[in-house]
Each structure stands twice: as C-alpha cells, then as structure tokens.
Amino acid sequence: MADETTPQAPDTQAGAAEAKPAKAKKEKPPAVEDKPFPELIQQHFIPGLQQALGKIGIQDVDLKFEQRQLPIAGLGNTPLWQVIGQWQGDRRQFFFIFSQEDIQAPKYFCCSDSGAPPSTLESWMIDERKVTLDLMLLYAIQRLNGQKWLVRN
C-alpha cells in the first residue's frame, strides 16, 4: 500500500472557528451630541456646567436656556438660543450664544459685571473641527476663567 497516507489529526483551530457563530456587534447608543439641540443643552450642557462651576465653589449660579435677542443693542433683533448664567445676586452674568440649533455652528460669548449691560460679543469655540459636550464644558469654564471670575491670579 504505497499510496496509503498516515491519518492526520483534524485541525482543531479551523474547526473551532467554524463551529462558533459570529458574535453580533453591539450597537453603540447614539452619541450625546447627536441628540436634538434643545435636549442636549437642557439635559447635558446646563447640568454639566452647573456641576463644573460647583466643583470650583460657585454654588449660587442660575442657568437658563432661552431664545432671545442678543444682549448687546444694535447687533440684530433675530432671537438666538442662549445659555444665560447669573450669580452673585445677578451682579455677574454671561451668555453662551448659539447662532443655529447645532453645536457645530458658530457660537458666541458675552458677559457683564457689576450689573452693567454686556458691551462686546466674542466668538467662542471657533477652532474646533468637531464639537463635543466635553469640549463645550471645558471651553465654557475656560472662557469664564478668562474673566478672572473663577480663580484668582
């Protein structure tokens, strides 16, 4: 029996791969940034900002989310969505302004101290390619700290 070959052990690795069914991929829940704009701001940004300010020691901040005209006279009368914050008995106030119902769209910031009306509108988060909730919170705290309102020099 010259043609006879010795039996070989079955390839257990190849058989095992065929025997196991492929695992179904778990679907990721949608990113928080994919939620509708009002829901993202009211349920995530405002509570996150409140918590971040609380960690710094600012407990008396009042945050609102409203659609209203810009707080600076002469810049237009189109209502825009704004996160408005006030503290120290309304002595300090700030505005994070959204030009559209989209966190990727241009955003603006203005603030006032000692009860005076805001006088300057500044762009906010203009260099970010992809805006996330965490980045918005980071930049919001960073912008308020730029006013020397959060941490003393």
Summary of the structure (lengths in Angstrom):
residues: 153
radius of gyration: 27.1
end to end distance: 94.0
largest distance: 105.1
contacts: 338
relative contact order: 0.13
helix: 29%
strand: 20%
